[in-house]
Amino acid sequence: MDTLTNLPPGNIMLQILAQAREGTVVYTSRELHIGFINDAMLRIWHKEDSIKGQPLKDVAPEFNEFLPILDRVWQNGEVYTATDTLANININGVLTPTYFDFEYRPVLDADGKTYAIINTATDVTGRVLAWQLVHEKEAQAESLNEELTSANEELIAINEEYQSTNEELVETQQDLQQLYNKLNISETLFRNIFEQAPVGLAWLTGKEMVVEQVNAPMLKIWGRTANEIVGKPHREARPELEGQPIFDLLERVFATGDTHENTELKVWLKSGNGLREAYINSVYTAVKNNDGDITGVLIILDDVTEVIAERRRREVIEEQFRLTVESADMGSWYVDTHSRKLTATNRVKELFGFHPDDEMTLDEAIVQIREDYRDNIVEIFNAALSNGEKYDVEFPTVGYHDSKLRWVRAFGKLYPAEMDDAPQFSGLLMEITESKEDEARKNDFVAMVSHELKTPLTSAKAFVQMLAQKALKNGDDFTEGSLQKVDRQIEKMQTLIKGFLDIARMESGKINLDRQHFIMSDLVKECVEENRLFSQRHQISVKPCGPVQVYADRDKIGQVINNFLSNAIKYSPNGKQIVVSCFITDAGVLQVNVTDEGMGINPQDKTRLFDRFYRVESKHTKTISGFGIGLYLCAEIIRRHGGEVGVESEMGQGSTFYFRLPIG
């Protein structure tokens, strides 16, 4: 017995049910709350999507007669199936008789108790009405024959008694004409419903199975016109079926009277001047006269080629995804957000140091994250669960069995629940140990080179300052000016070296945050005053946020504000306004903005501005120095504080760089 707990990740099964042609609804309680209903069932019931989550008796009281049956299914856990069943559908306030084939299938838990019922239904009104018309026609024909016989007997009696008159003969002739008209009306009604049925219908008569009548949907499926086939034996009218099982099946129904059903039968049908591969669902039923003799066969047919093609496309996509994941040496995982149950592939278990046969819980996996990363990863994971955001992190694991250090990248997404089931948080995991080791070696090299450069630069700066003072005393203005320019270049080199060292320390995990409580508006004012000294060609103003206290590394947050201000100065024309503001957002966090009136940023550059070594390349930025590490450092500092950075900008309209921090 299938259960809802065996659904694949991402509710793929529900996505399939949602696209099924067959109406499907899932009741998730004994009170028959509607946990899931697909579009096909909504169309059948003539209801809106808003009925989800409500009891069946409240949203569809016209189905109350079926409630006792559903309750028995819930109690005894047995499947209930019915065909050609009448139900009154409420269409715009009018109860309309409709016929269904339906099934109530209980979904049982491990203890054999029902916790859901899957109700599938197919509207067979066209089929039932067609059959009713056939039977009514047969009954009417029999009744008319009896009336005609009675009328003939009356005529004979009248003739025998020599008591008939011309008026009586006229009346009898009128009665016969009325009976004949009734027969014509009955046949016309039958033919109208036959032609308007939404499925393919064809009526074959006699042992030769002459095509007596065929409707438009059937002609479209067969790839024929009425002139090509009506009045001809079926075998002669459709030679493309030779060598296929259709003719034999129809002859067997005509010979035995037994109904035959085909499900997803593969056939080759006429299409233009050639043939097309098709899949059909069909029913072949013998038609009998009043004496019970078989006079023909009725064909009811539905072309399900597109349904099967779509199913196969989904299967191919799923298989391609599986092969892609396996070939990339990745593992997949998903977490039930209510129970926090983790389901992981063997590759995921391996990256956490577990054996394939081991049961690995979410808590056990978290314990294997290296301690210095654990709290931060858990915080990001929980935030992604709460906010429904994408999850993309890198962290080291220490193997459960082998204690081996591995670096992994985990990325995923929260998939909201489509019914009473919990949302699922799922994604992929891949090993990045080799690239991390290469990165560590590179960072060590950068740190070593940067450290070695600091000493000679410090000495050079001291000598340059001494020479500049000497030139000043001697009145050598040219030499003094030149040495001041050299001194500024040395300061730029020292700033770059400090940035490289900060990156190396940060990515090796050696950078520490010296957190303390301080007032953000005080720090903002200090940074603004400092930058006013360096650039008096811009108008820098402050919109303070009041005495809001934060708990953070004051020096490093100051480094972020100074970097934002420095960029605003570099990328804005002289004389333009730069505004620094801070405020509390609706989410209850502190936001600091630095807004300029500069050149703005292209949309394609905004998403990468905070990447390491990324610089915007344009004719306006060619003369502006830098290695693209400042904004990367800012993003890392804020991220380690549990905050976020961002930018809002339009070309030619300036930019606003901002960061957000928790208050505390």
N, C-alpha and C positions, 0 to 999 in steps of 0.2 A: 504494500500500500504506500503510494507516494505521500509525502507530507510536505508542508510548507517549509520545514526546516532544511529540506534538501535542495532548496532553490539555489542556483549558481550565483556567484558574485554579481553585484550590480543589478539584481532582480531581472536577469536576462529572461527567465521563464515568464515573468509578468509582462515583459515587453512583447514576448511571443504571443501570449494570451490576448494582450491588448490589440494586436494586429490580426487576430484570427477572424475568419469569416463567420464562424459559429459564435452565437451569443454566449457570453460567459459572465457569471457573477459568483462571488465568494461571500458566504455568510460566516461571520467570525464569532458568533455567540448563539446561545440557544434562543435568544430573543430575535435572532436573524438580522443582526446589524450588517449592513452592506459594507464589507471591507474593501471589495474591489469589484468593478464592473467595466467591461470593455465597451467600445463604441457600438459594436454590433448589437449587444443586448440593449443599450440605451435606445437605439433606433427601433428595435422590436417592441420595447415597452413604451416608446414615445415619451421618454423621460429626459431630464436634464442631468448633467454631471453632479449637480448639487445634492443628489440623493445619497451620495457616498457617506458612510458613517451613520446613517439613520436606519431604524428598524423597518423591515419590509412592510409590516402592517400599517405604518404611518404614511409611507410614501406611495404604496400601491394597495389600498384596501380592496381593489377589485380582485386581488389574488387570495383573499382570506380563505377561500375554500381549499387552498393547497396547504395552509398552515398546519393542519393536523398531520398531513403526510410528512412534511418537513420535520415536525416534532418527533414523529416515530423514527425517521431516519437518524435524527440526532441521538435518540435514546438507544436504538438497537444497533446502530453502526452498520446497517445494511444498505446496499445500493438500491435505489428505486428508479425504474425506467418506464417510460410511457411513450406511446406513439399516437399520432392523429388525435391529440387531446384538445378539447375545446376550452378556450379561456377568453374572457371578455376584456379587451384592452381599452383603457380610457384614452380616447383620442379627442382632444379638445372638448372634454366634458361629455362625450358620447361613448357609451360602452359598445365596442365593435367586436363581433364574434371573430376569433382568430384561432387557427389550429397549429399545434406544435408537436414536434418530437422533442422530448426532454429527458434529462437525467439528473437525479440528486445523488451525488457521490460524497459520502462522509470522509473526512480526513482525520485519521486516528493518530494519537500519540503513542509512545512506547508502551503505555499501560492499556492500550486498546480503547481509550476513551475519545469520543469525538470532540475536536476543538475547532472544526470548520466544516462547511459543506460547500462543495463545488457544484453549481447549477449550470449546466449547459443546455442550450435550446436552439432549435432550428424552426423557423417559420415555414410550415408545410401547407399553408392555407391554399395556395394554388393547386397543389397536388390533390388535397382532399376535395376541394370544390370541383376539380376536374372529374374525380371519381364519382362524387355525388351526382354530377350532371350525367355521367355515363349510366349510373344506376337509375337515376330519375328518368332518363330517356328510355331505358329498357322497361321500367315500370309503366311509364306513360304509353309506350308502344303496346305493352301487354294490355293496359287498360283500354286503349283505343281499339285494339283488335277485338277485345271482349265487347266493347260497345258496338263496333261494326258488326260483329257476329250477331249480337242481340238485335241490332237494327235489321239485319238480313232476315233473321228469324221472324221478326215482326212483319216484314214485307211478305214473306212466304205465307205467314198466317193470314195476312190481309188478302193476298191473292187467292188463297185456298177458300176463304170465306166469302169471296166475291163482294166484300163490303167496303173496299177502299174507294176513295173518291179522288178526283184530281187535286183537291185542296190538301188532302192528307199526303198524297205523293209529293206535292210541293214542299210541305212541311218536313217530310222525311228527308227530302233532298237537301233542305237547308240545314237540318241537323247533321247530316253527313259532311256538308261543307264546313260547318263549325268545328267538327271533330278534326277534319283535315287541316284547318287553320291552326288549331291548337298544336297539332304535330309540327307544323312549320315554325310556329313561335318557339317551341321547345328546342328544335334543332338550331334555330338562329341564336338563341341564348347560349346554347352550348358552344356554338362556333365562336361567338364573341369572347367568351371567357377563355376558350382554348387559344385564341389568337393573342389575347392580352396577358397570358400567363408570363411571369418573369423568367421562367426556366424554359429550356427547350422541350417541346412536345411534338410527337409525331404519331399518327395513327395509321397502322398498316393493316390491310384487310385481306382475307383469304389466304389460302395456302401459299400462293405466290407472293403474299405480303406486298400487295400493291399500295403505294403511298397514297392514302386517301386524303389525309389532311396533315399539314405541317405549319408550325407558327414561325414568326420572324426570328426569335432567338435561335431556334434550331437551324434555320437556313444559314444564319451567320456562322454557327459552329461548324456545320457541314461544309461551308464554302460553296453553297449552291444557290440557285434561284428556283422559285416555285415552278416555273415553266420547264426546268430541266428534269424535275423528278416527280411531280404530282401526276398520278394516273399511270405510273410505270411501276413494274415490280422493283422492290428495293434492291435486289441483287443486280438488276440491269441498270438502275438509276445511279448506283454508287459503286462502280467497278474498282475504285481505289481500295475497297475493303477486302478484296480477294486475297487470301493468304493470311488474313487476320481473323480473330476468333468471333467477330460480331455476328456474321451470318449463322454460324453453328449455334451460338447461344440463342438467337431469336427463334430458330427452327425448333430447338429443344423446348422453349417456352410454349410455342404453338402446339407442339406434340403432347406435352405433359400437363400444361396448364399451371405449372409451378412458376411463381415469381422469381426472377433472378436479379441480383444487385451487383453492380461493379463499383469498386472503390479505388480511385486513382489508377484506373486501367490505362496503360500506355497504348495509344493508337496513332495511326498516320492518317490525317485528314486532308482533304483537298484545300489548297490555298493558291489562288491564281492559277497559273499553269503547272504548278508543282504540288508537292505535299509538305505538310508541316507536322512535326512531332507534337502530340497533345496528350494531356491526361484528363480523364473524365470520371465523374461519378454518375451512375445511371441506374434506372430501374426499368426492367422489362416485365410487363404484366399482361396476361392473356385477357381478351375481351370476349364475353360469352353472350349468347342470345337467350331468349326466354326458356328455351329447352335445355340450356346448359351446354350447348355446343359452342366450341371455340370458333369465333369468327374473325379474330385478328389479334394484333398485339399493340399495346400502348407503350410508347417509349417516353420516359421522363429523364432528361439529361442536363447536367451542369458541367461546363468546362472549367476545370480547376488548374489549368496549366500555369497561370500566373502565380497562383498560391504556392504551388510546388516549386516554381522557379525562385520565388522570393525566399522560401524556406532553404533551398539549396544555397542561395547567395549568402544567407546568414551563416549557414554551416561552413561555407568556404572562408568567410571573414573570420569566424571563430578559430578555425583551424590555422589560418595564416597568422592570426595573433598569437596562438599557442606556439607555433614554430618560430615566430620572431622572438618571442620571449626566451624560448629555449636556446636558439642560436646565439642570442646576445648574452647567454649565461646569466640571465636574470631570474629572480623568483617573484611570485605573486603572493599577495596576502590580503585578507580583509578582516575587519573587526565589526562585530555586532555592537552597536553603540549602547544598547540597553544592558546586555549581559557582559559586554566587554570581552566576549569570547573571540580568541584569535584563531583564524584558520590560515595556515601557511603551507607553501610547497616545500619539498625537500631541500631546494636550493636556499630558501630563506633560513631553514633550520641550520643548514651547514654554515651559513655566514654568522650565525650566533653560537656556533660550536656544538650544536646538538646533533644526535644521530637521526637518520630518517624515521626510525620507529619510535622515537621519543615523542611524548606529548609536551608541547611547548606552549605555555600560557603567555598572555600579554605581560603579566607581571614578571615572569621568568625572563622574557626577552628584554624587558627594561633593565633588569639587574645586570645583564651582560653588556650594557652600554657603559663605556669607561666612565668612572665616577665624575671626572671633571666636566663631562658633557651631559651627564644624565639629567640633572634638574632642568637645564635649559631645553633639552629635547622634549622632555615630558611637558614642559610649559607650552612649547610650540605645538605639540601634538594635541593637547587639550584645547588650545585656542582654535586650532583648525576644526576640531569637533564642534566647538561652540558656535563659531562664526560661519561654518560651511566653506572656508577658504581652502585653496590648494595647499598641499603639504609637500615641501621640497627641502630636505635637510641632509647634511653630511655629518657623520660621527664615527668614532672608532668603537669596535666591540672587542670584548675579551672572551674567547671561546669557553663554553660551559665545560666541555670535556678536555679540550687540548690547551686551554689558556692562551691560544694564539691571538695576536693582535691583528685585526682586520679593519680596514676602513670601508664604509658602505655609504651609498647614497639611497635614501628612501624618498619616494615621491608618490603622492596619491591624492584622492579627492573624496569628499563626503557626498554620497548619493542619497538624497532624501527618500523617505518611505513613501510608497504609492498606496499603501493600505495600512492595516493595523500593525504590520511588522515594523521592527526597529529600522532606522536608517543604517546603511552600511558604509563604513569608511574603508576604502580599498585602494590598492596601488601596487607598485613594483619596488623591488630592492635589487641593487646591483653592487658589485664589489669595485672599489676604486683604490685599493691598497697601493698598487704599483704607481698610479699617478700621484697619490699623496706622498709616497716616498720620494719620487722625483721632485715634487714641489718642496719637500722638506730640505732635500739636498741643495736645491736652488736658493731657498731662503737662508740656509746656513752660509752659503757662499756670499749672498748679498750682504748679510749681517757682518761677515768677516771683512769683506772689502770696505763696507761703509765704516766700520769701526777703525780700520787701518787708515782711512782717509781723514778721519776727524783730527788726529794729532798734527799732521803737517798743515792742514788748513788753519787750525788754531794758531800755530806758530806764524804762518804767513799773515794772518789777520793782525797779529800783534806787531809784526815788523811793518806792515803797511800803515797802521795807525801811528807808530813812532815816526815813520818817514813823513806822514802827512803833517804831524805837529811840527817837525823840523822845517818843512817847506813853509808852513804858516809863519814861523818865526823869521825865516829868511825873506819873507815877502814874495815867495815864488808861487803866484796864484795858479799858474798852469799845472805845475807839479802837484800842488795840493788838490786841485779839482780832479786830476787824473787818478790820484791815489784814493780819493773818496769814491770814485766810480769802481775802482778795483775792490774796495772794501764792500761795496754793495753787492758785487758779483760773488764775493766770498760768502756773504751772508746768504745769498740765494742757494749757493752750493751746500752750505751747512743745513739750510732748511730741507733741501732735497734729501741729503744724507739722513737727517732725522726722520723724514717720512719713510725712507726705505727701511730704516731700523725698526720703526714702529710696525710696519707691515710684517717684517720678519718675526718680530716678537709676538704680534697678534696671531699670526697663522701658526706659530709653533706653540701657542697656548701659554706663552710666558708673560703676557701683558696682564697686569692686575689693575683692578678698579679700586681706587681709594674713596669709597663712598662716604658722604657726610651730608647733613641737612644744611641747606642754604636757600636763600630767597632768589628766585630766578630773575626777577626784575633788576636786582642789584648787579648780577653778573652781566645782564644785557647792557646796562648803562656803561659798565666798565669796558666792555668790548667795543661799543660804539665810540666812546671817547678815545680809545687807543687807535682805532682806524681813522678817526678824524685827523689825528696827527700825521698819519701817513699820506692821506689824500684830502687836500683842502679844496679840490676841484669838484667835489660832489656834495650834495646836500643830504646829509644823513640825519634822519629824525627817528624818534622813539615813541611808540605807543605802549606804555607800560601796562602790565596786567595786574598790578597790585601786589601785595605781599604774599605771593603763592610760594609755598615751601615744597622743595623736592628733595629726594634722597638719591644722590648720584655723585660721580666723580667731578668735582667742580672744575678742575683744570682741563679735563678732557671734553666736558660740555662746552667750556670756553673755547677750546680748540675748534669745535664744530661751528660755533657762531662766528668766530674769526674767519674760518674758511669760507662760509657763506658770504660774509661781508667782503672778503678779498675778491671773490669771484664776481660779486655784483659790481665792485669798483672796476675790475679789469674789463668786464664785458658791457659796460654802460658808457655812453658818451659823456664827456665833461659837462658839468653843470646840471646833470640830471638828478632826479630825486631818488633816494634809497630809503625805504621805510622798514624799520624793525618793529614787530609787534608780537605780543603774546597774549593768549586767552585760554579759557577753559572750554573744551568742546562739549557737545551734547553727550558724548560717551564718558565724560568725567575725567579726561586726561588733559595735560597741559600741552599746548601747541605753540611753537615759536616760528614766526614767519620772517623771511628776509625778502622784500619785494623791490625789484629794480625796474627801470624803464629802458632796458637794453635791447639787444637785437633779437632776443627770443630763441627758442629751441625747436628744431624740427621734430615732428611726432616720432619718427623712426629713431631719433637719438635719445628721447626721454627715457625709454625703457632700459637703456644701457649706460646712462650717465654715471651710475654708482658702481659700475664694474671696474675691476682693477685695470689700470693702464689705459682706460678708454678715454679718448679725447674727441671732441666734435671737430671735424675737419671741414673748413670752409674758407673762402677768401677773406672772411673777416677775422678768422682765428689764427691765420698763419703767423702773424707777428707776435702772438701771445705765447709766452713760454710756459712750460709745464710738462709733466710726465703722466698726468691722469691718475694720480694716487690720492689727491686730497679728498675728493668726494667718496672714494672707496673707503678711506679711513673714517670719514664721518659716518658712513653707513654702518661700519663695523662697530664703532663706539656706541652708537645709538642702539644697534641690535643687541649688544651685550648688556645694555641697560633695560632690555625688554621693551624698547620702543620701536618706532619706525620713522623712516625718512621718505621724502617724496618731492616732486616738483610739479608745478602747474605753469604752463607757458604757451604762448602763441607767437608765431613769427612776426617780428616787428612790433609786438605789444608788450615786451618785457617778460620777466619770469618771477615766480615766487617759490623759493626753496623753503622747505619747512621740516621740522622734526617734532615728534610727539613723545612725551614721557609720562609714566604713571606719576600721580601725585602722592607724596608721602614724606 
